[in-house]
Amino acid sequence: MIYSCLIVDDNEIERDVVEMHLKKIPSLNIVAICSNGVEASQILSNTPIDIVFSDIDMPDLSGMELLKTLKNHPQFVFITSFSEYAAESFNLDAIDFIVKPASFKRILKAVNKAIEYIELKKGIAKEPIEEKPIAKEPDSDFFYFRETKGISKLRYDDVIYIESMGDFSKIFTNSDKHIILVSLKNLEKQLPELLFSRVHKQYIINNNHIVTLTNHEVHLVNDFIVPISAANRQELLEKTIDKKILSRFIK
């Protein structure tokens, strides 16, 4: 299947770089390349677009302002030089956030994520499923959840981390991944808080699978790496790590 896309950036060189990368992906069709948000808004009001690759810091109408003007917006991938916009972009349900310079590998990852989400939404539209909470018992070590293929059972300890996909979430285990029909926000409210921690707008991790904690990342088993915000890092330290860290001195 071919997915339509739009490029929006006020910098000609940056537009050319994104265009060069996207032309290498056979499943994409670049419908238009815009030099500002106003021009993009006009095209989006008249043309069906699946994915928008947009800069954020643009005159007259920023990338975020553009997204806010759209009622039923396409999947937005923000590509910007300013990493501080990440939290707000995910609050606006952008599917991904890339810090410039954007490599082909990183753009391809964002494209695959956007396409996966688009196809998930199509599947749910054909067969609507009411979002229901995880069914768990206080003393159990497992839970049930709905995914596209039905209802599945999973042990808490098998979950390494969970990634947000807007209205859906993706659960990663040692050997598999599951698309769950519950948002990350609702998952956070239902998972055991002593075992799981929110480390980023898009990620929840299983504390038992932490290998290394750096200033900006959490390294997990199986070589999984997820970003961590400064506030979430401090919370994780106080909640989990500081209680078990070996001390130089014993009182």
C-alpha positions as CSV (number, residue, x, y, z in Angstrom):
1,M,0.0,0.0,0.0
2,I,1.1,3.6,-0.7
3,Y,0.8,6.2,2.0
4,S,0.6,9.9,1.1
5,C,2.9,12.3,3.0
6,L,3.7,16.0,3.3
7,I,7.0,17.8,4.1
8,V,6.9,21.1,5.9
9,D,10.0,23.1,6.7
10,D,11.1,26.7,6.2
11,N,14.7,25.7,5.6
12,E,15.3,24.6,2.0
13,I,18.3,22.4,2.8
14,E,16.4,20.6,5.6
15,R,13.4,20.1,3.2
16,D,15.8,18.6,0.6
17,V,17.3,16.2,3.2
18,V,13.9,14.9,4.3
19,E,12.7,14.6,0.7
20,M,15.9,12.6,-0.2
21,H,15.3,10.2,2.7
22,L,11.6,9.7,2.0
23,K,12.1,9.0,-1.7
24,K,14.0,5.9,-0.7
25,I,10.9,4.4,0.9
26,P,8.8,2.7,-1.7
27,S,5.6,2.8,0.4
28,L,5.5,6.6,0.5
29,N,4.2,9.2,-2.0
30,I,5.3,12.8,-1.4
31,V,2.2,14.8,-2.3
32,A,3.7,18.2,-1.6
33,I,6.7,20.0,-0.1
34,C,5.8,23.2,1.8
35,S,8.0,26.0,3.0
36,N,5.7,27.1,5.8
37,G,2.8,26.0,8.0
38,V,0.3,28.2,6.3
39,E,0.9,26.6,2.9
40,A,0.7,23.2,4.6
41,S,-2.6,24.1,6.3
42,Q,-4.1,24.9,2.9
43,I,-3.1,21.6,1.4
44,L,-4.2,19.6,4.4
45,S,-7.7,21.2,4.3
46,N,-8.2,19.9,0.7
47,T,-6.0,16.9,0.3
48,P,-6.1,13.5,2.2
49,I,-2.6,13.0,3.8
50,D,-1.5,10.0,5.9
51,I,1.8,11.3,7.4
52,V,3.2,14.9,7.9
53,F,6.9,15.4,8.4
54,S,7.1,18.9,9.9
55,D,9.6,21.3,11.4
56,I,8.3,23.0,14.6
57,D,10.0,26.4,14.7
58,M,8.5,28.2,11.7
59,P,7.3,31.8,11.2
60,D,3.5,32.6,11.2
61,L,2.4,29.1,12.0
62,S,4.6,26.6,13.8
63,G,4.4,22.9,13.4
64,M,2.6,22.5,16.7
65,E,0.2,25.3,15.9
66,L,-0.5,23.6,12.5
67,L,-1.3,20.3,14.3
68,K,-3.6,22.1,16.8
69,T,-5.6,23.6,13.9
70,L,-6.5,20.1,12.5
71,K,-9.6,18.3,13.9
72,N,-8.8,14.9,12.4
73,H,-5.1,15.2,11.9
74,P,-2.8,12.9,9.9
75,Q,0.1,11.2,11.8
76,F,2.7,13.9,12.6
77,V,6.4,13.3,12.7
78,F,8.1,16.4,14.1
79,I,11.7,17.0,12.9
80,T,13.4,19.8,14.8
81,S,16.7,21.1,16.1
82,F,15.1,21.8,19.5
83,S,14.8,18.7,21.8
84,E,12.9,20.7,24.4
85,Y,9.8,20.5,22.3
86,A,9.6,16.7,22.7
87,A,7.3,16.6,25.7
88,E,4.8,19.1,24.2
89,S,4.8,17.3,20.9
90,F,3.9,14.0,22.5
91,N,1.1,15.7,24.5
92,L,-0.3,16.7,21.1
93,D,-0.2,13.0,20.1
94,A,2.5,13.3,17.5
95,I,3.5,9.8,16.5
96,D,7.3,10.6,16.6
97,F,9.8,13.3,17.3
98,I,13.2,13.5,15.6
99,V,16.1,15.8,16.5
100,K,18.0,17.2,13.5
101,P,20.0,16.2,11.6
102,A,17.6,13.5,10.6
103,S,19.3,10.3,9.4
104,F,17.6,7.9,7.0
105,K,17.6,5.1,9.6
106,R,15.7,7.4,12.1
107,I,13.2,8.6,9.5
108,L,12.5,5.0,8.4
109,K,11.8,4.1,12.0
110,A,9.3,6.9,12.3
111,V,7.7,5.9,9.0
112,N,7.2,2.3,10.1
113,K,5.7,3.4,13.4
114,A,3.3,5.8,11.7
115,I,2.2,3.1,9.1
116,E,1.7,0.5,11.9
117,Y,-0.5,3.0,13.8
118,I,-2.5,3.8,10.6
119,E,-3.1,0.2,9.9
120,L,-4.1,-0.5,13.5
121,K,-6.7,2.3,13.4
122,K,-8.1,0.9,10.2
123,G,-8.5,-2.5,11.8
124,I,-10.3,-1.1,14.8
125,A,-12.5,1.0,12.6
126,K,-13.7,-2.2,10.8
127,E,-14.3,-4.0,14.0
128,P,-14.7,-1.5,16.9
129,I,-13.5,-2.8,20.2
130,E,-14.4,-1.0,23.4
131,E,-11.3,-0.1,25.3
132,K,-11.4,-2.1,28.6
133,P,-8.9,-2.0,31.4
134,I,-6.4,-4.7,32.1
135,A,-8.0,-7.5,34.2
136,K,-5.8,-8.1,37.2
137,E,-6.1,-9.5,40.7
138,P,-4.2,-7.9,43.6
139,D,-2.2,-11.1,44.3
140,S,-1.7,-12.4,40.8
141,D,1.5,-12.2,38.8
142,F,-0.2,-12.0,35.4
143,F,-2.8,-10.0,33.6
144,Y,-5.1,-10.3,30.6
145,F,-5.3,-7.7,27.8
146,R,-7.1,-7.2,24.5
147,E,-5.1,-7.0,21.3
148,T,-6.0,-7.2,17.6
149,K,-5.9,-11.0,17.6
150,G,-8.0,-11.5,20.8
151,I,-7.5,-11.7,24.5
152,S,-4.0,-12.7,25.7
153,K,-2.4,-13.5,29.1
154,L,1.0,-12.2,30.1
155,R,3.1,-12.3,33.2
156,Y,4.1,-9.0,34.6
157,D,7.7,-10.1,34.9
158,D,7.8,-10.9,31.1
159,V,7.1,-7.3,30.2
160,I,10.4,-5.4,29.6
161,Y,8.9,-2.0,28.6
162,I,5.8,-0.5,27.0
163,E,5.8,2.1,24.2
164,S,2.9,4.5,23.5
165,M,1.2,4.5,20.1
166,G,-1.4,7.1,20.8
167,D,-4.7,5.3,21.6
168,F,-2.7,2.0,21.6
169,S,0.4,0.7,23.4
170,K,3.1,-1.7,22.3
171,I,4.3,-4.2,24.9
172,F,7.8,-5.6,24.5
173,T,8.9,-9.0,26.0
174,N,12.1,-11.0,25.6
175,S,10.9,-12.7,22.4
176,D,7.7,-10.9,21.2
177,K,5.8,-7.6,21.1
178,H,2.0,-7.1,21.5
179,I,-0.2,-4.3,20.4
180,I,-2.6,-3.6,23.3
181,L,-5.8,-1.6,22.8
182,V,-5.3,0.6,25.9
183,S,-3.5,3.9,26.0
184,L,-0.3,4.4,27.9
185,K,-2.0,6.8,30.3
186,N,-4.6,4.2,31.2
187,L,-2.0,1.5,31.5
188,E,0.0,3.5,34.0
189,K,-3.1,3.7,36.3
190,Q,-3.5,-0.1,36.3
191,L,-0.1,-1.6,36.3
192,P,1.5,-2.3,39.8
193,E,3.3,0.9,40.6
194,L,6.1,-0.8,42.6
195,L,7.0,-2.8,39.5
196,F,6.5,-0.4,36.7
197,S,7.7,3.2,36.2
198,R,6.8,5.9,33.7
199,V,10.2,7.2,32.4
200,H,9.1,9.3,29.4
201,K,5.9,10.6,27.8
202,Q,6.1,7.5,25.5
203,Y,7.5,4.8,27.7
204,I,6.8,2.7,30.8
205,I,9.5,0.3,32.0
206,N,9.6,-2.8,34.2
207,N,12.0,-1.8,37.1
208,N,13.2,-5.4,37.5
209,H,14.7,-5.3,34.0
210,I,16.9,-2.2,34.5
211,V,20.5,-2.8,33.6
212,T,22.0,0.7,33.6
213,L,20.6,4.2,34.2
214,T,22.3,7.2,32.6
215,N,21.4,10.8,32.6
216,H,19.2,10.5,29.5
217,E,18.5,6.8,29.0
218,V,17.5,3.5,30.7
219,H,19.3,0.4,29.4
220,L,17.2,-2.7,29.9
221,V,17.8,-6.4,29.4
222,N,18.0,-7.7,25.8
223,D,19.8,-4.5,24.8
224,F,16.6,-2.4,24.9
225,I,17.2,1.3,25.4
226,V,14.5,3.9,26.2
227,P,14.9,7.7,26.9
228,I,14.2,9.1,30.3
229,S,13.3,12.6,31.2
230,A,15.0,14.5,34.0
231,A,11.9,14.6,36.2
232,N,11.1,10.9,35.7
233,R,14.8,10.0,36.3
234,Q,14.7,11.7,39.8
235,E,11.4,9.9,40.6
236,L,12.8,6.6,39.5
237,L,15.9,7.1,41.7
238,E,13.8,8.0,44.8
239,K,11.2,5.3,44.2
240,T,13.3,2.3,43.3
241,I,17.1,2.7,42.9
242,D,18.1,4.7,45.9
243,K,16.5,2.1,48.2
244,K,18.8,-0.6,46.9
245,I,22.0,1.2,46.0
246,L,25.1,0.1,47.9
247,S,26.5,2.9,50.2
248,R,30.1,3.8,50.8
249,F,29.3,4.3,54.5
250,I,27.2,2.3,56.9
251,K,25.7,4.2,59.9
